[in-house]
Amino acid sequence: MSADLKHAAARKGSFLQTMRAVAWSFFGVRRSADYAQDVAKLNPVHVIIAGIIGAGLFIAALVLLVRWVVGSGVAA
């Protein structure tokens, strides 16, 4: 690994901060100052894991919503 990648992976941003940043990213609203702060603090490994978790939760929510709509008879 390069020195920059090792330095980025050693960042001490908490996983909760990472989840919050990823959630805002899924929503599509983020101030540039907050983005710059995230880039400086967050561990890229945490960001990848949080993104996968967020995508899984989003897909699960969509599946549950579709099952509820189809099951209620509204979509018939």
C-alpha positions in Angstrom: 0.0 0.0 0.0 1.1 3.5 -0.6 1.9 5.9 2.2 -1.2 8.0 1.5 -3.5 4.9 1.6 -1.9 3.8 4.9 -2.4 7.3 6.3 -6.0 7.4 5.2 -6.8 4.0 6.7 -5.3 5.1 10.1 -7.8 8.0 10.5 -9.7 7.9 13.8 -13.2 8.9 12.7 -15.9 7.0 14.5 -18.1 4.5 12.7 -21.2 6.5 13.9 -19.8 9.6 12.1 -19.2 7.5 9.1 -22.8 6.1 9.1 -24.1 9.7 9.4 -22.0 10.9 6.5 -23.1 8.0 4.3 -26.8 8.5 5.3 -26.5 12.2 4.2 -24.8 11.0 1.0 -27.7 8.6 0.2 -30.1 11.5 0.8 -28.0 13.7 -1.5 -27.6 16.7 0.7 -24.3 17.7 2.1 -22.6 21.0 2.7 -19.2 21.4 1.1 -17.6 22.3 4.5 -19.0 19.1 6.0 -17.8 17.1 3.0 -14.3 18.5 3.4 -14.4 17.7 7.1 -15.5 14.1 6.3 -12.7 13.6 3.8 -10.1 14.7 6.4 -11.5 12.6 9.3 -13.2 9.5 8.1 -11.5 6.1 7.5 -12.1 5.0 3.9 -12.6 1.4 5.1 -15.4 2.5 7.4 -17.0 4.4 4.5 -17.0 1.3 2.3 -18.5 -0.8 5.0 -21.1 1.9 5.9 -22.0 2.2 2.2 -22.6 -1.5 1.9 -24.7 -1.5 5.1 -26.7 1.5 3.9 -27.3 0.0 0.5 -28.5 -3.3 2.1 -30.9 -1.4 4.4 -32.2 0.6 1.5 -32.8 -2.5 -0.6 -34.5 -4.2 2.4 -36.7 -1.2 2.9 -37.8 -1.2 -0.8 -38.5 -4.9 -0.7 -40.6 -4.5 2.5 -42.5 -1.6 0.9 -43.2 -3.5 -2.3 -44.4 -6.5 -0.3 -46.7 -4.3 1.8 -48.2 -2.6 -1.2 -48.7 -5.8 -3.1 -50.1 -7.6 0.0 -52.6 -4.8 0.8 -54.2 -5.1 -2.6 -53.6 -1.5 -3.6 -51.4 -2.5 -6.5 -53.9 -5.0 -8.0 
